[in-house]
Amino acid sequence: MADLITPMALRVAATLHLADHVAAGVDTVPALARATGCLGRPLGKVMDHLAALGVMRSDRGRYALNDLATPLLSEWDELGIRPMLDLGDIAGRTEMTITHLLHTVRTGQAAYEGAWGRTLWDDVNETSVPVAGLEAFERNTASFGSELVVEGYEWSAVNSVVDVGGNSGALLQALLAAHPHLHGTLLDLPKFADMAAHNLREAGLGERSTVVGASFFEPLPTGKDVYLLSAILADWSDEQAVDILRNCATAAGPVGRVLLAEIHLAPAVEGDAVERSMAALWIEASMGHPDRTVDDLKALGRTAGLDVVGQARVSEVRSVIEFKAVR
Ligand SMILES: C[S@@+](CC[C@H](N)C(=O)[O-])C[C@H]1O[C@@H](n2cnc3c(N)ncnc32)[C@H](O)[C@@H]1O
């Protein structure tokens, strides 16, 4: 249960693209050491462990791939497995943060902050960490009960929506596709904004959308009808969440609405007891506030100067709460 050797050997293999090299015929330890800029002695021990595990096989100093090595190949990346094991990739760095679970238990902060001293989002935007893994990892289709946002709200009366923290644009794409009269503005930090602009253009929605690379801790574009926050607040403390909501309230003004569409993953986790407790710990370690209830969220809105409009809509994994600024 507690062994870390095999998980780390697999990550070293993924990070150094060892399977790609072997597949390309670089199949001895000296050749692999040259190709990866590593030292033969320790690298040989990694290769021997991979062979002992059956990931590779060795024959008189030459290695070959077994089927188990397939997820380590770059060309098998549609599911993003190799980047998630790559210690230099943002996705791999995120996976590794579970080794800082103690930081979460002691402080309530996401383990990422304990591991790297900054939030995941700052890291993505401010460092040169490759984002390839993140792109593979980010959802390119709206999910987590997003139909409650797309179909469960009266969009016919709305002309313009700002998707605040809109990420890859998957949800905005679904919204614009389902409601052809709607214009969308996506706001996210610059790297995600670039990714979203590309995705929206590719989807033929460039004309009906505007993308803004900015922080939601700064003033937001004003005068739009709806300010949507989907799966945002769980990453932030109560004080920060209130700041984000207040920025939305200010931009929405007296007539606009703030639509808070949080995801409630923790109660929806399936599987046996160990799978459920593992998932619950992963969620806990990944974000600062995964467990806010609808009442908690309404209370945050009230602190930010927002009144709840009507009933919250709730599905298994989502709640959608409509607010307007208190007059
Ligand atoms: C969990 S994702 C939610 C994505 C999307 N709204 C959805 O429903 O799937 C959180 C998003 O918040 C963005 N974000 C984090 N800090 C931000 C900031 N200061 N300003 C704007 N966006 C930010 C991240 O880049 C990321 O895209």
The ligand as an SDF file (V2000), in Angstrom:
LIG
                    3D

 27 29  0  0  0  0  0  0  0  0999 V2000
  -12.0690   24.4710  -12.2450 C   0  0  0  0  0  0  0  0  0  0  0  0
  -11.8010   25.4940  -13.6190 S   0  0  0  0  0  0  0  0  0  0  0  0
  -13.4790   25.8070  -14.0970 C   0  0  0  0  0  0  0  0  0  0  0  0
  -13.6140   25.8720  -15.5460 C   0  0  0  0  0  0  0  0  0  0  0  0
  -14.9930   26.0850  -16.1620 C   0  0  0  0  0  0  0  0  0  0  0  0
  -15.6660   27.2780  -15.7000 N   0  0  0  0  0  0  0  0  0  0  0  0
  -15.8710   24.8610  -16.0430 C   0  0  0  0  0  0  0  0  0  0  0  0
  -17.0280   24.9830  -15.6680 O   0  0  0  0  0  0  0  0  0  0  0  0
  -15.4060   23.7780  -16.3620 O   0  0  0  0  0  0  0  0  0  0  0  0
  -11.3190   27.0400  -12.8940 C   0  0  0  0  0  0  0  0  0  0  0  0
  -10.9340   28.1010  -13.9020 C   0  0  0  0  0  0  0  0  0  0  0  0
  -10.6700   29.3230  -13.1970 O   0  0  0  0  0  0  0  0  0  0  0  0
   -9.6230   29.9630  -13.8660 C   0  0  0  0  0  0  0  0  0  0  0  0
   -8.9700   30.9400  -13.0030 N   0  0  0  0  0  0  0  0  0  0  0  0
   -8.1870   30.6970  -11.9240 C   0  0  0  0  0  0  0  0  0  0  0  0
   -7.7730   31.8370  -11.3880 N   0  0  0  0  0  0  0  0  0  0  0  0
   -8.2930   32.8250  -12.1520 C   0  0  0  0  0  0  0  0  0  0  0  0
   -8.2330   34.2500  -12.0860 C   0  0  0  0  0  0  0  0  0  0  0  0
   -7.5560   34.8690  -11.1360 N   0  0  0  0  0  0  0  0  0  0  0  0
   -8.9090   34.9480  -13.0230 N   0  0  0  0  0  0  0  0  0  0  0  0
   -9.6190   34.3350  -14.0050 C   0  0  0  0  0  0  0  0  0  0  0  0
   -9.7170   32.9770  -14.1110 N   0  0  0  0  0  0  0  0  0  0  0  0
   -9.0600   32.2510  -13.1900 C   0  0  0  0  0  0  0  0  0  0  0  0
   -8.7030   28.8440  -14.2360 C   0  0  0  0  0  0  0  0  0  0  0  0
   -7.7620   29.2350  -15.2200 O   0  0  0  0  0  0  0  0  0  0  0  0
   -9.6870   27.7690  -14.6960 C   0  0  0  0  0  0  0  0  0  0  0  0
   -9.9430   27.8540  -16.0520 O   0  0  0  0  0  0  0  0  0  0  0  0
  1  2  1  0
  2  3  1  0
  2 10  1  0
  3  4  1  0
  4  5  1  0
  5  6  1  0
  5  7  1  0
  7  8  2  0
  7  9  1  0
 10 11  1  0
 11 12  1  0
 11 26  1  0
 12 13  1  0
 13 14  1  0
 13 24  1  0
 14 15  1  0
 14 23  1  0
 15 16  2  0
 16 17  1  0
 17 18  1  0
 17 23  2  0
 18 19  1  0
 18 20  2  0
 20 21  1  0
 21 22  2  0
 22 23  1  0
 24 25  1  0
 24 26  1  0
 26 27  1  0
M  CHG  2   2   1   9  -1
M  END
$$$$
